[in-house]
Amino acid sequence: MSKAWLVSDGYLQTIIFAKTKNQAISAFEPNCTPSSHEVTAKREKKYDQYAEKGCIPVTVLLDDDWFVCCSGCFEPVVKHDLGMGALIKSEREALCESCAGEGDADAEESMRIVS
């Protein structure tokens, strides 16, 4: 069964679900890290419960002081932004204030359902 790993290259970090530390590092490296950076991984047991789903809900990440990328423009969204007009579009997506303000009625409806 996959486990949650916090994988970092000293600049970027993310949670990756993998069976082993080496698998988590391998999944991170090709996409994110120049070869000159050392990649590390450590267990994040509190996220193991989401391994079967393959993603951690946006609300959980924001509550744990992570940021998520806006699904419209890829700008970072943090918990504070939710009070400033950003929306949670679904369990996997959030919209920044600008994208949420573009009148996406589906996003507003999704926020009411998820909250």
N, C-alpha and C positions, 0 to 999 in steps of 0.2 A: 504494500500500500504506500502511496505517495505521502510525503511529509512536507511541511512548509519550511523553506530555507530563506533566510535573509542573505541575499547575494549582493556584494558590493565590490566596486573597483576603486574605492576611495573617493569617487566623484558621484557616480550613479549608484543607486541601490534599489532593489526590488524584491518582492517575494516570488519565489519560484517553487512550484510543487514538483518534487522528484523523489525517487526512492533513496538516493544516496547523495552525499555532498558533492562528489565528482560529477554526477549527472546534472545537478543544479548549476554548478560552475560551467559545465559544457554548454548548457542551454543558454546561459547568459553571455558568454564570451563572443560567439560569432556575431552577435547583433549589436553589442554595445561597447566593447572594450578594445582600445588600441593594444597591440601586443606588448607595449612597454608598461602597462599597468598590471599590478598583481590583483587577482580576483580572489576574494575570500567568501566563505559561506558559513553561516552559523544557524542553528535550529531556531525556529520561531514557533514553538509548540502551540501557542494560543491560536494560530491560524490553521492548524491541522484539521480542524472540524470542517473547513471549506475545501479540502483537497478533492473530495469526491465530485463536487460541483465544478472545480477547476478555476474558481474565481472567489475573491473576497468581496462581499458587497461594499458598494461605494460608501454607505453610511458607516460601516465598521472602519474602513480606512480613514475616513475623515475624523471620526471620533478618536482614532489613535494618532492623530496629528500628521497623517500622510496627506499628500495632495494627489488628486486625480486629474487627468487631462480632459478638458472639455471635448465632448464628442463632436462638436461643430467646428472648432478652430484650433484645438490642441493646446490652448492656454491652460495654465495650472488653475485648479479650483481647490480652495481650502475650506474648512468648516465655516470660518468667518464669512466667506463669500455667500453662504446660503442666506444670511440675513441681509445681504446687500443686493439681492436680485438673482443670484445663481439658483439653479434648480437641479434636483435629482431627477433625471429622466427615466431611469430604470435601476434595477439592482446593479447593473454594470456600467451605467453611463450618467454623467452629469453635464450640465450646460453652464458656461460662464454667464455673467450678467449680460454681456452683449448678445450672445447667441440666444439666451432665454428671452431677451427683450425683442427679438425679431418676430414675436407673435406665434410661436410654435405651440398651438393649442394642445397638441398631443403631449408635449412635454409638461405643460401645466397640469393636464389630467393625470399623467403618470406620477407627478409629484404628490398629488392628493392621494393616489392609491398606495404609494410606497410609504408615505409618512405615517 
